[in-house]
């Protein structure tokens, strides 16, 4: 079954845009403070050029599966190396998203409930989504995304009285280093765009350059608006110290005199993005293995689920934050850029004779 670029865009908006609000935005605001929105604008310019590189690769790849497309030009060894690099990346972002979700639920809503119960419940939902294949994830995204966007607009408008946009200025008062570090974090968070290379064969027709750059613009918009809202609502210093600013912003909303807690709606937003992200990661991991053995892929889905489940036993959240902020995100973009350039070079190699595209 093939899908339209619009349907895949719904998946990518939830996969990247919504989940980013609990994954890298806290790190960005901690480093760049009031310059965070400037970092996003700079990153947007870089992403336009990088997006063109990804688009050229997608155009050359067409409807072929990545392994056979690379194998047909550079050989099976190179194809195995490239897809192994993507495999490791998908496993990492899936575990990171899962860990961040469990931590946020544990801190804000279910501090007494055993973490294993929350983690197991969430994993069962994700496994149920992947069991139906990619079409289940696509249909689920089509249902969830409109609700998510409505709630995002509601929280932005409802907290307007709490915002002071003068907090966004002055900029550049801390020099260029926070700008560079913050921009690197934003770019590292957008490496998820490489996932499109693994899903291209699922499309009825490829993305046009306008649609692809439009997707990048939407993803940037889903980042810059919350950053500006958080900074205007709490101030640059407080916003930079919040572990999960998305939850805190919902706590500013009241409904009349008696309903003063609407932050449970933040759970729906975060669950939506993270469910799609973890489900799609599980699907892609098993899809990459399925190339060698369908039977092994079925068992590995549960192995990956077990690996995700074990991440909840990491004791020090502060240690995880330090490692991710200092080492992971600043270098992720370099990692993604190297893969992109390698694939771009491969795309211009002549196809080998005797190898049938799949």
C-alpha contacts under 8 A as a table, 3 or more apart, distances in Angstrom:
res1	aa1	res2	aa2	distance
1	X	135	X	7.70
1	X	202	X	7.39
2	X	202	X	5.19
2	X	203	X	5.17
2	X	204	X	5.18
3	X	7	X	6.31
3	X	8	X	6.97
3	X	202	X	6.15
3	X	203	X	4.78
3	X	204	X	5.51
4	X	7	X	5.30
4	X	8	X	6.50
4	X	203	X	5.64
4	X	204	X	5.67
4	X	205	X	6.81
5	X	8	X	5.09
5	X	9	X	6.00
5	X	203	X	6.52
5	X	204	X	7.80
5	X	205	X	7.20
5	X	206	X	6.96
5	X	207	X	6.00
6	X	9	X	4.91
6	X	10	X	6.42
7	X	10	X	5.23
7	X	11	X	6.75
7	X	138	X	6.46
7	X	142	X	7.05
8	X	11	X	5.10
8	X	12	X	6.28
8	X	138	X	6.87
8	X	203	X	7.90
9	X	12	X	4.96
9	X	13	X	6.02
9	X	215	X	6.87
10	X	13	X	5.25
10	X	14	X	6.51
10	X	138	X	7.53
10	X	141	X	5.92
10	X	142	X	6.27
10	X	145	X	6.76
11	X	14	X	5.40
11	X	15	X	5.89
11	X	137	X	7.40
11	X	138	X	6.09
11	X	141	X	5.47
11	X	142	X	7.71
11	X	276	X	7.29
12	X	15	X	4.69
12	X	16	X	5.71
12	X	17	X	7.43
12	X	193	X	7.97
13	X	16	X	5.44
13	X	17	X	4.93
13	X	18	X	6.67
13	X	215	X	7.92
13	X	218	X	7.84
13	X	219	X	6.44
14	X	17	X	5.58
14	X	18	X	5.05
14	X	19	X	6.62
14	X	141	X	7.15
14	X	145	X	6.92
14	X	272	X	7.24
14	X	273	X	4.81
14	X	274	X	7.97
14	X	276	X	6.58
14	X	277	X	7.37
15	X	18	X	6.72
15	X	19	X	6.25
15	X	273	X	5.83
15	X	274	X	7.26
15	X	276	X	5.86
15	X	277	X	4.76
16	X	19	X	5.75
16	X	20	X	5.89
16	X	189	X	7.98
16	X	190	X	7.22
16	X	192	X	6.55
16	X	193	X	7.91
16	X	219	X	7.21
16	X	273	X	7.79
16	X	277	X	7.72
17	X	20	X	5.42
17	X	21	X	7.18
17	X	219	X	5.21
17	X	220	X	7.73
17	X	222	X	5.66
17	X	223	X	6.77
17	X	273	X	7.90
18	X	21	X	5.74
18	X	222	X	7.15
18	X	269	X	7.41
18	X	270	X	7.10
18	X	272	X	7.92
18	X	273	X	5.13
19	X	22	X	5.87
19	X	23	X	6.46
19	X	97	X	7.51
19	X	270	X	6.47
19	X	273	X	4.71
19	X	274	X	5.64
19	X	277	X	7.42
20	X	23	X	4.89
20	X	24	X	5.67
20	X	25	X	6.48
20	X	189	X	7.11
20	X	223	X	7.44
21	X	24	X	6.67
21	X	25	X	5.44
21	X	26	X	7.80
21	X	223	X	6.97
21	X	226	X	7.64
21	X	246	X	6.93
22	X	25	X	6.34
22	X	26	X	6.96
22	X	100	X	7.11
22	X	101	X	7.87
22	X	244	X	6.16
22	X	245	X	7.82
22	X	246	X	7.03
22	X	270	X	7.34
23	X	26	X	6.96
23	X	27	X	7.89
23	X	96	X	7.87
23	X	97	X	6.84
23	X	100	X	6.68
24	X	27	X	5.26
24	X	28	X	6.20
24	X	185	X	7.10
24	X	186	X	7.47
24	X	189	X	6.56
25	X	28	X	4.94
25	X	29	X	6.18
25	X	223	X	7.75
25	X	227	X	7.33
26	X	29	X	5.32
26	X	30	X	6.09
26	X	240	X	6.65
26	X	241	X	7.79
26	X	242	X	6.81
26	X	243	X	6.10
26	X	244	X	6.57
26	X	245	X	7.01
27	X	30	X	5.09
27	X	31	X	6.33
27	X	185	X	7.71
27	X	240	X	7.78
27	X	321	X	7.93
27	X	325	X	5.95
28	X	31	X	5.39
28	X	32	X	5.94
28	X	33	X	7.59
28	X	36	X	6.38
28	X	182	X	5.43
28	X	185	X	6.35
28	X	186	X	7.27
28	X	240	X	7.91
29	X	32	X	5.28
29	X	33	X	4.77
29	X	34	X	7.45
29	X	36	X	5.85
29	X	182	X	7.96
29	X	227	X	7.64
29	X	236	X	7.55
29	X	239	X	6.67
29	X	240	X	4.54
29	X	241	X	7.89
30	X	33	X	5.82
30	X	237	X	7.96
30	X	239	X	7.57
30	X	240	X	3.94
30	X	241	X	6.02
31	X	178	X	6.02
31	X	181	X	7.21
31	X	182	X	6.28
31	X	240	X	7.30
32	X	35	X	5.13
32	X	36	X	5.00
32	X	39	X	7.76
32	X	178	X	4.95
32	X	179	X	6.23
32	X	181	X	7.56
32	X	182	X	5.55
33	X	36	X	5.72
33	X	231	X	7.91
33	X	236	X	4.95
33	X	237	X	6.38
33	X	239	X	7.59
33	X	240	X	5.74
34	X	37	X	7.17
34	X	167	X	7.08
34	X	168	X	5.42
34	X	169	X	6.97
34	X	170	X	7.92
34	X	171	X	6.66
34	X	231	X	6.68
34	X	235	X	8.00
34	X	236	X	5.02
35	X	38	X	5.19
35	X	39	X	6.39
35	X	168	X	7.51
35	X	171	X	5.63
35	X	172	X	6.64
35	X	178	X	7.73
35	X	179	X	6.71
36	X	39	X	5.10
36	X	40	X	6.49
36	X	179	X	7.58
36	X	182	X	6.59
36	X	227	X	6.97
37	X	40	X	5.07
37	X	41	X	6.43
37	X	224	X	5.84
37	X	227	X	6.44
37	X	228	X	6.47
38	X	41	X	5.15
38	X	42	X	6.33
38	X	171	X	7.97
38	X	179	X	7.51
39	X	42	X	5.19
39	X	43	X	6.06
39	X	179	X	5.67
39	X	180	X	7.51
39	X	182	X	5.64
39	X	183	X	4.62
39	X	186	X	7.40
40	X	43	X	4.95
40	X	44	X	6.06
40	X	182	X	8.00
40	X	183	X	6.37
40	X	186	X	6.41
40	X	220	X	7.22
40	X	223	X	7.71
40	X	224	X	6.39
41	X	44	X	5.01
41	X	45	X	6.70
42	X	45	X	5.41
42	X	46	X	6.67
42	X	183	X	6.73
43	X	46	X	5.09
43	X	47	X	5.98
43	X	183	X	5.55
43	X	184	X	7.77
43	X	186	X	6.45
43	X	187	X	6.03
44	X	47	X	4.93
44	X	48	X	6.26
44	X	217	X	7.66
44	X	220	X	6.72
45	X	48	X	5.32
45	X	49	X	7.00
46	X	49	X	5.49
46	X	50	X	6.25
47	X	50	X	4.83
47	X	51	X	5.55
47	X	187	X	7.38
47	X	216	X	7.51
48	X	51	X	5.00
48	X	52	X	6.34
48	X	213	X	6.83
48	X	216	X	7.55
49	X	52	X	5.20
49	X	53	X	6.70
50	X	53	X	5.13
50	X	54	X	6.48
50	X	337	X	7.77
51	X	54	X	5.04
51	X	55	X	6.02
51	X	212	X	7.62
51	X	213	X	6.90
51	X	216	X	7.60
52	X	55	X	4.92
52	X	56	X	6.18
52	X	209	X	7.65
52	X	213	X	7.95
53	X	56	X	5.23
53	X	57	X	6.45
53	X	340	X	7.03
53	X	341	X	7.69
53	X	344	X	7.01
54	X	57	X	5.12
54	X	58	X	6.20
54	X	194	X	7.49
54	X	340	X	6.59
54	X	344	X	7.88
55	X	58	X	5.00
55	X	59	X	6.08
55	X	207	X	7.78
55	X	209	X	6.78
55	X	212	X	7.21
56	X	59	X	5.06
56	X	60	X	6.25
56	X	344	X	7.35
57	X	60	X	5.16
57	X	61	X	6.05
57	X	197	X	7.98
57	X	343	X	6.74
57	X	344	X	5.67
57	X	347	X	6.30
58	X	61	X	5.01
58	X	62	X	6.18
58	X	197	X	6.45
58	X	200	X	6.98
58	X	206	X	7.39
58	X	207	X	7.96
59	X	62	X	5.47
59	X	206	X	6.94
59	X	207	X	7.98
60	X	347	X	6.06
61	X	64	X	5.93
61	X	65	X	7.92
61	X	66	X	7.42
61	X	69	X	6.55
61	X	200	X	7.92
61	X	347	X	7.36
62	X	200	X	7.18
62	X	201	X	7.14
62	X	206	X	6.72
63	X	200	X	6.23
63	X	201	X	4.29
63	X	202	X	7.42
63	X	203	X	7.22
63	X	205	X	7.90
63	X	206	X	7.74
64	X	68	X	7.02
64	X	69	X	5.94
64	X	200	X	7.72
64	X	201	X	5.54
64	X	357	X	6.19
64	X	358	X	5.18
65	X	68	X	5.73
65	X	69	X	6.07
65	X	198	X	7.28
65	X	200	X	7.64
65	X	201	X	5.68
65	X	357	X	7.95
65	X	358	X	5.87
66	X	69	X	5.06
66	X	70	X	6.09
66	X	197	X	6.97
66	X	198	X	6.24
67	X	70	X	5.37
67	X	71	X	5.92
67	X	76	X	7.86
67	X	79	X	5.54
67	X	80	X	7.34
67	X	83	X	7.17
68	X	71	X	4.85
68	X	72	X	5.86
68	X	79	X	7.75
68	X	357	X	6.16
68	X	358	X	6.20
69	X	72	X	5.26
69	X	73	X	6.81
69	X	357	X	6.49
69	X	358	X	7.60
70	X	73	X	5.36
70	X	74	X	5.76
70	X	75	X	6.78
70	X	76	X	7.55
70	X	78	X	7.35
70	X	79	X	5.23
70	X	346	X	6.91
70	X	347	X	7.88
71	X	74	X	5.36
71	X	75	X	4.18
71	X	76	X	4.69
71	X	77	X	7.74
71	X	78	X	7.15
71	X	79	X	5.37
72	X	75	X	6.17
72	X	351	X	5.48
72	X	352	X	5.39
72	X	355	X	5.83
72	X	356	X	7.71
72	X	357	X	7.30
73	X	346	X	6.50
73	X	347	X	7.58
73	X	349	X	5.80
73	X	350	X	6.05
73	X	351	X	4.78
73	X	352	X	5.70
74	X	77	X	7.92
74	X	78	X	6.02
74	X	79	X	7.10
74	X	346	X	6.56
74	X	349	X	7.50
75	X	78	X	5.72
75	X	79	X	6.38
76	X	79	X	4.99
76	X	80	X	6.01
77	X	80	X	5.13
77	X	81	X	6.33
78	X	81	X	5.10
78	X	82	X	6.20
79	X	82	X	5.33
79	X	83	X	6.13
80	X	83	X	5.33
80	X	84	X	5.90
81	X	84	X	5.03
81	X	85	X	6.30
82	X	85	X	5.22
82	X	86	X	6.47
82	X	339	X	7.22
83	X	86	X	4.94
83	X	87	X	5.90
83	X	288	X	7.79
84	X	87	X	4.79
84	X	88	X	6.24
85	X	88	X	5.32
85	X	89	X	6.34
86	X	89	X	4.98
86	X	90	X	6.11
87	X	90	X	5.25
87	X	91	X	6.23
87	X	285	X	6.45
87	X	288	X	7.56
88	X	91	X	5.16
88	X	92	X	6.19
89	X	92	X	5.09
89	X	93	X	6.27
90	X	93	X	5.32
90	X	94	X	6.02
90	X	281	X	5.91
90	X	284	X	7.72
90	X	285	X	7.15
91	X	94	X	5.25
91	X	95	X	6.23
91	X	281	X	6.93
91	X	285	X	7.32
92	X	95	X	5.24
92	X	96	X	6.07
93	X	96	X	4.95
93	X	97	X	5.99
93	X	281	X	7.91
94	X	97	X	5.31
94	X	98	X	6.15
94	X	277	X	6.77
94	X	278	X	5.16
94	X	281	X	5.67
94	X	282	X	7.74
94	X	308	X	7.55
95	X	98	X	5.07
95	X	99	X	6.02
95	X	278	X	7.85
95	X	307	X	7.87
95	X	308	X	5.30
95	X	311	X	6.87
96	X	99	X	5.13
96	X	100	X	6.13
97	X	100	X	5.22
97	X	101	X	6.20
97	X	274	X	6.26
97	X	277	X	7.36
97	X	278	X	6.99
98	X	101	X	5.29
98	X	102	X	6.31
98	X	274	X	7.06
98	X	278	X	6.78
98	X	308	X	6.84
98	X	311	X	7.99
99	X	102	X	5.28
99	X	103	X	6.15
99	X	308	X	7.91
99	X	311	X	6.23
99	X	312	X	6.20
100	X	103	X	5.14
100	X	104	X	6.16
101	X	104	X	5.20
101	X	105	X	6.26
101	X	270	X	7.40
101	X	271	X	7.52
101	X	274	X	7.07
102	X	105	X	5.26
102	X	106	X	6.01
102	X	115	X	7.31
102	X	118	X	7.15
102	X	119	X	6.49
102	X	312	X	7.22
103	X	106	X	5.06
103	X	107	X	6.05
104	X	107	X	5.26
104	X	108	X	6.08
104	X	109	X	7.95
104	X	244	X	7.05
105	X	108	X	5.51
105	X	109	X	5.32
105	X	110	X	5.98
105	X	111	X	7.72
105	X	267	X	7.81
106	X	109	X	5.97
106	X	110	X	4.91
106	X	111	X	4.74
106	X	112	X	7.89
106	X	113	X	7.80
106	X	115	X	6.94
107	X	110	X	6.89
107	X	111	X	5.72
108	X	111	X	6.95
110	X	113	X	5.31
111	X	114	X	7.89
113	X	117	X	7.25
113	X	118	X	7.54
114	X	117	X	5.55
114	X	118	X	6.96
115	X	118	X	5.28
115	X	119	X	6.13
115	X	312	X	7.15
116	X	119	X	5.04
116	X	120	X	5.89
116	X	309	X	7.81
116	X	312	X	7.41
117	X	120	X	5.25
117	X	121	X	6.14
118	X	121	X	5.29
118	X	122	X	6.28
119	X	122	X	5.23
119	X	123	X	6.13
119	X	309	X	6.49
119	X	312	X	7.49
120	X	123	X	5.08
120	X	124	X	6.19
120	X	309	X	7.19
121	X	124	X	5.29
121	X	125	X	6.57
122	X	125	X	5.23
122	X	126	X	6.44
122	X	275	X	7.81
123	X	126	X	5.02
123	X	127	X	6.05
123	X	305	X	6.86
123	X	309	X	7.77
124	X	127	X	5.04
124	X	128	X	6.06
125	X	128	X	5.08
125	X	129	X	6.38
125	X	275	X	7.72
126	X	129	X	5.07
126	X	130	X	6.31
126	X	275	X	6.09
126	X	276	X	7.76
126	X	278	X	6.60
126	X	279	X	4.79
127	X	130	X	5.11
127	X	131	X	5.96
127	X	279	X	6.73
127	X	282	X	7.83
128	X	131	X	5.15
128	X	132	X	6.95
129	X	132	X	5.81
129	X	133	X	7.15
129	X	136	X	5.96
129	X	137	X	6.17
129	X	279	X	6.28
130	X	133	X	5.07
130	X	134	X	6.82
130	X	136	X	7.15
130	X	137	X	7.11
130	X	279	X	5.73
130	X	280	X	7.18
130	X	282	X	6.91
130	X	283	X	5.69
132	X	135	X	6.95
132	X	136	X	5.37
133	X	136	X	5.74
133	X	137	X	7.13
133	X	283	X	7.21
134	X	137	X	5.22
134	X	138	X	6.30
134	X	280	X	7.70
134	X	283	X	7.19
135	X	138	X	4.97
135	X	139	X	6.10
136	X	139	X	5.22
136	X	140	X	5.95
137	X	140	X	5.08
137	X	141	X	6.10
137	X	276	X	6.71
137	X	279	X	7.39
137	X	280	X	7.13
138	X	141	X	5.16
138	X	142	X	6.32
139	X	142	X	5.04
139	X	143	X	6.46
140	X	143	X	5.28
140	X	144	X	6.15
141	X	144	X	5.13
141	X	145	X	5.68
141	X	276	X	7.26
142	X	145	X	5.82
142	X	146	X	7.35
143	X	146	X	6.65
143	X	147	X	7.47
144	X	147	X	5.45
144	X	148	X	6.21
144	X	272	X	6.84
145	X	148	X	4.98
145	X	149	X	6.14
146	X	149	X	5.20
146	X	150	X	6.21
147	X	150	X	5.15
147	X	151	X	6.29
148	X	151	X	5.22
148	X	152	X	6.14
148	X	268	X	7.96
148	X	269	X	5.88
148	X	272	X	7.66
149	X	152	X	4.97
149	X	153	X	6.24
150	X	153	X	5.21
150	X	154	X	6.20
151	X	154	X	4.88
151	X	155	X	6.20
151	X	265	X	7.92
151	X	269	X	7.77
152	X	155	X	5.39
152	X	156	X	6.27
153	X	156	X	5.14
153	X	157	X	6.20
154	X	157	X	5.30
154	X	158	X	5.84
155	X	158	X	5.11
155	X	159	X	6.06
155	X	249	X	7.65
155	X	250	X	6.60
155	X	253	X	7.60
156	X	159	X	5.68
156	X	160	X	6.56
156	X	229	X	7.05
157	X	160	X	5.26
158	X	161	X	7.38
158	X	253	X	6.42
159	X	162	X	5.34
159	X	163	X	6.70
159	X	233	X	7.61
159	X	249	X	7.58
159	X	252	X	6.54
159	X	253	X	6.33
160	X	163	X	5.34
162	X	232	X	7.88
162	X	233	X	5.58
162	X	252	X	7.62
163	X	229	X	7.18
163	X	232	X	4.73
163	X	233	X	4.36
163	X	234	X	7.73
164	X	167	X	6.06
164	X	232	X	4.80
164	X	233	X	6.36
165	X	168	X	5.65
165	X	169	X	7.94
165	X	228	X	7.92
165	X	231	X	7.84
165	X	232	X	4.86
166	X	169	X	5.65
166	X	232	X	7.29
167	X	170	X	7.81
167	X	231	X	6.53
167	X	232	X	5.58
167	X	235	X	5.79
167	X	236	X	6.73
168	X	171	X	7.24
168	X	228	X	7.22
168	X	231	X	6.70
168	X	232	X	6.67
168	X	236	X	7.67
170	X	173	X	6.78
171	X	174	X	7.97
172	X	175	X	5.45
172	X	176	X	6.85
172	X	179	X	7.81
174	X	177	X	7.72
174	X	178	X	7.04
175	X	178	X	6.91
175	X	179	X	7.59
176	X	179	X	5.18
176	X	180	X	6.29
177	X	180	X	5.19
177	X	181	X	6.18
178	X	181	X	5.11
178	X	182	X	5.79
179	X	182	X	5.14
179	X	183	X	5.98
180	X	183	X	5.20
180	X	184	X	6.19
181	X	184	X	5.13
181	X	185	X	6.41
181	X	330	X	6.83
182	X	185	X	5.13
182	X	186	X	6.42
183	X	186	X	5.14
183	X	187	X	6.19
184	X	187	X	5.14
184	X	188	X	5.97
184	X	329	X	6.97
184	X	330	X	5.03
184	X	331	X	7.55
184	X	333	X	6.96
185	X	188	X	4.97
185	X	189	X	6.21
185	X	325	X	7.91
185	X	329	X	5.05
185	X	330	X	5.34
186	X	189	X	5.15
186	X	190	X	6.56
187	X	190	X	5.16
187	X	191	X	6.72
187	X	332	X	7.79
187	X	333	X	5.54
188	X	191	X	5.53
188	X	329	X	4.97
188	X	330	X	6.30
188	X	331	X	6.86
188	X	332	X	4.61
188	X	333	X	4.31
188	X	334	X	7.91
188	X	336	X	7.97
189	X	192	X	6.77
189	X	329	X	6.86
189	X	332	X	7.64
189	X	333	X	7.76
190	X	193	X	5.97
190	X	333	X	7.75
191	X	194	X	5.94
191	X	332	X	6.97
191	X	333	X	6.09
191	X	336	X	5.64
192	X	195	X	5.65
193	X	196	X	5.82
194	X	197	X	5.58
194	X	198	X	7.57
194	X	336	X	7.42
194	X	340	X	7.92
195	X	198	X	5.36
195	X	199	X	6.61
196	X	199	X	4.98
196	X	200	X	5.82
197	X	200	X	5.48
198	X	201	X	7.35
198	X	284	X	7.66
199	X	202	X	5.48
199	X	203	X	7.46
200	X	203	X	5.70
200	X	206	X	7.10
203	X	206	X	6.36
207	X	211	X	6.09
207	X	212	X	5.96
208	X	211	X	5.25
208	X	212	X	6.14
209	X	212	X	5.10
209	X	213	X	6.08
210	X	213	X	5.36
210	X	214	X	5.93
211	X	214	X	4.91
211	X	215	X	6.19
212	X	215	X	5.11
212	X	216	X	6.53
213	X	216	X	5.04
213	X	217	X	6.24
214	X	217	X	5.01
214	X	218	X	6.26
215	X	218	X	5.15
215	X	219	X	6.23
216	X	219	X	5.09
216	X	220	X	6.22
217	X	220	X	5.14
217	X	221	X	6.13
218	X	221	X	4.93
218	X	222	X	6.22
219	X	222	X	5.13
219	X	223	X	6.64
220	X	223	X	5.18
220	X	224	X	6.14
221	X	224	X	5.26
221	X	225	X	5.97
222	X	225	X	5.96
222	X	226	X	6.92
223	X	226	X	5.76
223	X	227	X	6.35
224	X	227	X	5.09
224	X	228	X	6.13
225	X	228	X	5.30
225	X	229	X	6.11
226	X	229	X	4.87
226	X	230	X	5.94
227	X	230	X	5.20
227	X	231	X	6.16
228	X	231	X	5.20
228	X	232	X	5.99
229	X	232	X	5.14
229	X	233	X	5.91
230	X	233	X	5.12
230	X	234	X	5.99
230	X	235	X	7.43
230	X	239	X	6.07
230	X	245	X	6.77
230	X	246	X	7.98
230	X	249	X	7.00
231	X	234	X	5.54
231	X	235	X	4.80
231	X	236	X	5.05
231	X	239	X	5.83
232	X	235	X	5.66
232	X	236	X	7.70
233	X	249	X	7.53
234	X	237	X	7.86
234	X	238	X	5.72
234	X	239	X	5.49
235	X	238	X	5.65
235	X	239	X	5.92
236	X	239	X	5.25
236	X	240	X	5.95
237	X	240	X	5.12
237	X	241	X	6.52
238	X	241	X	5.24
238	X	242	X	6.48
239	X	242	X	5.35
239	X	245	X	6.73
242	X	245	X	5.49
244	X	247	X	5.83
244	X	248	X	6.85
245	X	248	X	4.94
245	X	249	X	6.15
246	X	249	X	5.42
246	X	250	X	6.74
246	X	266	X	6.81
247	X	250	X	5.41
247	X	251	X	6.63
247	X	263	X	6.01
247	X	266	X	5.78
247	X	267	X	7.96
248	X	251	X	5.13
248	X	252	X	7.06
248	X	263	X	7.57
249	X	252	X	5.50
249	X	253	X	7.59
249	X	263	X	7.93
250	X	253	X	5.63
250	X	261	X	7.98
250	X	262	X	6.15
250	X	263	X	4.62
250	X	265	X	7.62
250	X	266	X	6.59
251	X	254	X	7.78
251	X	260	X	7.80
251	X	261	X	6.15
251	X	262	X	6.38
251	X	263	X	5.25
253	X	260	X	6.81
253	X	261	X	7.14
253	X	262	X	6.44
253	X	263	X	7.97
254	X	257	X	7.42
254	X	259	X	5.89
254	X	260	X	4.34
254	X	261	X	6.40
254	X	262	X	6.84
255	X	258	X	7.07
255	X	259	X	5.02
255	X	260	X	6.12
255	X	262	X	7.98
256	X	259	X	6.03
256	X	260	X	7.58
257	X	260	X	7.13
259	X	262	X	7.55
261	X	264	X	7.43
262	X	265	X	5.98
262	X	266	X	7.94
263	X	266	X	5.29
263	X	267	X	7.33
264	X	267	X	5.30
264	X	268	X	7.22
265	X	268	X	5.25
265	X	269	X	6.68
266	X	269	X	5.08
266	X	270	X	6.19
267	X	270	X	5.22
267	X	271	X	5.78
268	X	271	X	5.10
268	X	272	X	5.94
269	X	272	X	5.26
269	X	273	X	6.59
270	X	273	X	5.41
270	X	274	X	6.03
271	X	274	X	5.17
271	X	275	X	5.65
272	X	275	X	5.35
272	X	276	X	6.40
273	X	276	X	5.42
273	X	277	X	6.14
274	X	277	X	4.86
274	X	278	X	5.96
275	X	278	X	5.41
275	X	279	X	5.87
276	X	279	X	5.17
276	X	280	X	5.89
277	X	280	X	5.30
277	X	281	X	6.11
278	X	281	X	4.99
278	X	282	X	6.20
279	X	282	X	5.19
279	X	283	X	6.20
280	X	283	X	4.90
280	X	284	X	6.04
281	X	284	X	5.15
281	X	285	X	6.06
282	X	285	X	5.24
282	X	286	X	6.28
282	X	301	X	6.44
282	X	304	X	7.09
282	X	305	X	7.75
283	X	286	X	5.40
283	X	287	X	5.93
283	X	301	X	7.93
284	X	287	X	4.83
284	X	288	X	6.07
285	X	288	X	5.35
285	X	289	X	6.53
285	X	301	X	7.73
286	X	289	X	5.07
286	X	290	X	5.91
286	X	297	X	4.97
286	X	298	X	7.19
286	X	300	X	6.61
286	X	301	X	6.01
287	X	290	X	4.94
287	X	291	X	6.93
287	X	297	X	7.20
288	X	291	X	5.86
289	X	292	X	5.77
289	X	293	X	6.52
289	X	294	X	7.54
289	X	296	X	7.35
289	X	297	X	5.51
290	X	293	X	4.89
290	X	294	X	4.62
290	X	295	X	7.73
290	X	296	X	7.22
290	X	297	X	5.16
291	X	294	X	7.21
293	X	296	X	5.32
293	X	297	X	6.28
294	X	297	X	5.10
294	X	298	X	6.52
295	X	298	X	5.33
295	X	299	X	6.81
296	X	299	X	5.32
296	X	300	X	6.05
297	X	300	X	5.00
297	X	301	X	6.35
298	X	301	X	5.64
298	X	302	X	7.57
299	X	302	X	5.68
299	X	303	X	6.63
300	X	303	X	4.67
300	X	304	X	6.04
301	X	304	X	5.31
301	X	305	X	6.27
302	X	305	X	4.84
302	X	306	X	6.16
303	X	306	X	5.06
303	X	307	X	6.33
304	X	307	X	4.94
304	X	308	X	6.20
305	X	308	X	5.08
305	X	309	X	6.07
306	X	309	X	4.89
306	X	310	X	6.20
307	X	310	X	5.21
307	X	311	X	6.78
308	X	311	X	5.44
308	X	312	X	7.73
309	X	312	X	6.01
310	X	313	X	5.75
310	X	314	X	7.85
311	X	314	X	5.73
312	X	315	X	7.99
314	X	317	X	7.38
316	X	319	X	5.26
316	X	320	X	6.59
317	X	320	X	5.07
317	X	321	X	6.23
318	X	321	X	5.08
318	X	322	X	6.21
319	X	322	X	5.14
319	X	323	X	6.27
320	X	323	X	5.25
320	X	324	X	6.09
321	X	324	X	5.27
321	X	325	X	5.91
322	X	325	X	5.30
322	X	326	X	5.81
323	X	326	X	5.34
323	X	327	X	5.55
323	X	328	X	6.58
324	X	327	X	5.64
324	X	328	X	4.61
324	X	329	X	6.12
325	X	328	X	6.33
325	X	329	X	6.13
325	X	330	X	7.36
326	X	329	X	7.34
326	X	330	X	6.93
327	X	330	X	5.97
327	X	331	X	6.55
328	X	331	X	5.73
328	X	332	X	6.11
329	X	332	X	5.08
329	X	333	X	7.34
330	X	333	X	6.94
331	X	334	X	5.32
331	X	335	X	6.36
332	X	335	X	4.92
332	X	336	X	6.17
333	X	336	X	4.97
333	X	337	X	5.91
334	X	337	X	5.01
334	X	338	X	6.10
335	X	338	X	5.39
335	X	339	X	6.51
336	X	339	X	5.19
336	X	340	X	6.14
337	X	340	X	4.95
337	X	341	X	6.11
338	X	341	X	5.27
338	X	342	X	6.10
339	X	342	X	5.10
339	X	343	X	6.15
340	X	343	X	5.16
340	X	344	X	6.07
341	X	344	X	4.93
341	X	345	X	6.21
342	X	345	X	5.24
342	X	346	X	6.26
343	X	346	X	4.91
343	X	347	X	6.02
344	X	347	X	5.05
344	X	348	X	6.81
345	X	348	X	5.54
345	X	349	X	6.86
346	X	349	X	5.22
352	X	355	X	6.27
